[in-house]
Amino acid sequence: MTVRIGLIGAGGMGRAHVERIEQELAGGRIVAVADLNLDGAKAVAEPLGATAYATGAELIADPQVDAVLIATFGKVHAPDVLAAVEAGKYVLCEKPLTTTPEDALRIMEAEEKVGKKLVTVGFMRRFDPGYNEMRATLQGGDLGYATLLHCRHRNPTVPEGYTTRNMIDDTAIHEIDICRYLLGEEIVKVRVDTPRATSHRFEHLQDPLVLVATTESGVLIDDEVNVNIHFGYSIECELVMEQGTVRLGDQNHTITRDAAGERHAVCGSHIDRFHDAFNQEVQQWIRAVERDEHTGSTSWDGYAATCVVDAALASLEDGGREVEVAMIEKPAFYA
Ligand code: ISE
């Protein structure tokens, strides 16, 4: 069976997904593309012989669409995710699932009503081999339990429309999710520190930031979010256990050694750094849809991440005060 996929959002991320589905992955085909900018939707749809729509609602209602891939901005995800769930269609939604916990709760309620998990959140790092090896090392138990997790999230630059809020809800959200995934526990409190700002930022941005979070068992996470670092896209992570550490490698395949020393290329963007993880994520989603199964992170993961984002934003507004994360008990449906 070929899964007929409808893409909502014809921007950079959406186009990168089209390319992987059409050229690298098996079992899926793009049959419809929706974008508020109808010409943008047509530009992606027409070469594929797919239908172009101006709204997600029309695309979701199209009986030719088996499953929906959402790659729009976070703040417009909720209505499309809800409509897809209500139509009983599987959805892979880029992060953040929603920008408010209330919207995520609505999605969870809709899923429970349909009686099956239909939503996967695009936390692609869960498919990165490095993070999975780190998780296996911790779970193996030989190095003891986790005590600290040091993360660095550096982007070369960001566009002028990117806000300080986005440093948390669009950028640090990746660490919020991957730390929950690595440690297998929830984050219970968080604060945001604001070091000296870089001169490379747009004036309105508080860049860099450091998010300091504590989990249920007391593991301390520090995450440097630094989005105008210029030299490249660089993700670091070190997990400290009682008698050892495990550190994420870069995605380097070769190392050059010459008179100037040893070096390897630095990635330019997340699409480049996490290319294989994105492929794994989308491939597994297509295979799961074929089997009428859920895969990857759930709406609960989307909800939990949004709750931590909310607490971090409250801390930022309140001069870096530590804020407790408010969230509901995990429903049995997501256990
Ligand atoms: C972007 O949306 C991503 O997902 C990237 O991984 C992140 O590094 C970047 O800051 C976000 O804007």
Boltz pocket constraint, residues with backbone or C-beta under 6 A from the ligand:
constraints:
  - pocket:
      binder: B
      contacts: [[A, 154], [A, 155], [A, 166], [A, 170], [A, 171], [A, 174], [A, 227], [A, 270]]
      max_distance: 6.0
